[in-house]
Structure formats: C-alpha cells, structure tokens
Amino acid sequence: LPGMYAAYEQEIVMKHITGEINLAKTILKAEEELKDCKDEVLDDEVDLDWINRWKEYAISFSTEDLQLLWAKVLAGEIKHPGKFSIRTLEFIKTLTREEAIEIEELIPFIFDCGMIYRGYLGEVGSLKRTINKWLSFDFLWRMQEYGLVSDIREERMETTIPWQMGEKCYIICNDKAILYKCRTESFTTTFIPVTKLGLQLAELSKCKANMDYIMNFAQRVKMSADEVYICDFHYTKDGINCFNMKEV
C-alpha cells in the first residue's frame, strides 16, 4: 500500500507539473499574439471567474495548435474584456479536430453584424441562392446543429446592415471591410443569422474572407450606396482605420 500511495502521489505531482508547463507555454503564445496586435487594447480588467475557467480548460492541452487556440482566446479577452463567453470556452473544450476543420469553411462568410449574405434565388440553379456557390444546404444544416447559425430554412428572411443616409458606414468580414457612403434611406438583404457563438469563433479563427463573396456583396451594396470600397483595416477605440482601399 505505501508503494501504491507513493506512485499515486507521484502521478498527481507529474500531472500538476505538466499542466503548469502547458499553461506557461499557452500564456507565452498569448503574449506573442498581443505583441503582434495592431488594434488598440481597452483598459478594462478581465473577469476573474473567466480567467479561472480559462485556466481550468487550457491546462489540459499540450499540442501546439490547441495551445495557440487557447492563447488566442486569452489574448482576445485581454484586448476586449467580455468578448468571449464561458459558453464559447466550453464549446472549444469539446471541439474535435475534424469539427474545427469543418467550421473553418464557414468562417470566411461571416460578417461582424451577425449575418451571412444569402444573395439572390436562382443564381446557382433552381431554388438556390448565391451563398450556395460556396456553402451547401447540408453543410449549413450541420453548422446550425453546432449552434453557429440559425433559421437556414427561412429563405426570405431579411436584415439591415449599418446604414445612415448621407453618411459613411462599414461592415466587416474577417480581414476585410466594406466601406460605403449611404445613398438611400435604408438597405435590406436576405441573410442567414449567425449566433453569438458563431461570431466569437470567427473572431478566434483569423481566417481570410472569401474575396469572390465579398465582391458579390459589395456590388449588392453599391446598388444603394456611393463610394464603395473593399479595404484592409485595424481596430481603434473609435472604430476602424482603413487602408489598401480598392473601389468597387
């Protein structure tokens, strides 16, 4: 029995040491993420309960790619406290590699206002919308089962985007922004709603936007706006700073 107890005690010690090493490596990666960030960081403090939950989950991961994922979560929360919910942490904790790869196919189409542009009926054959050039209905159904999008059967559901007549507004999709000067009183478009979880995963992914899709939507915006540009950007406390602007 003493031998068994000693072995068990050693196992506990080794597990603790391994966990602390995992945390240290992940925190170093988070520091690198923050060092490379060009966005302005808010002065607010991160919630202590959130930090404790993050540590509880991140301590178990030893592979480089998963440590980097948890590092991005921590860095993002430090930059903008409240950005990532506990629900998002729980989702990531149980995410398989295969599911993560599949979800990455969705991210390039998510706009920051919580939508995926559906487009017009008939553009991709009978009773199919523009988005089906890239994302099939079956794929979108799986994303709905994951809790990332909703109402995928509501073909004619419409939404508005940031819009104020005579003013310049913008909408963001991953690494690209569409900047435009509103010419009409309002603008609506068919869309697929993206959940809070879907938006937070898009924040983490750092995917590049699908440029054909971005151009397609920018051309739709141009029907009701002047001076439409697709551009790179970084965040500021007052909004975004655009550069590399290309007129549509």
Disulfide bonds with the S-S distance in Angstrom:
none
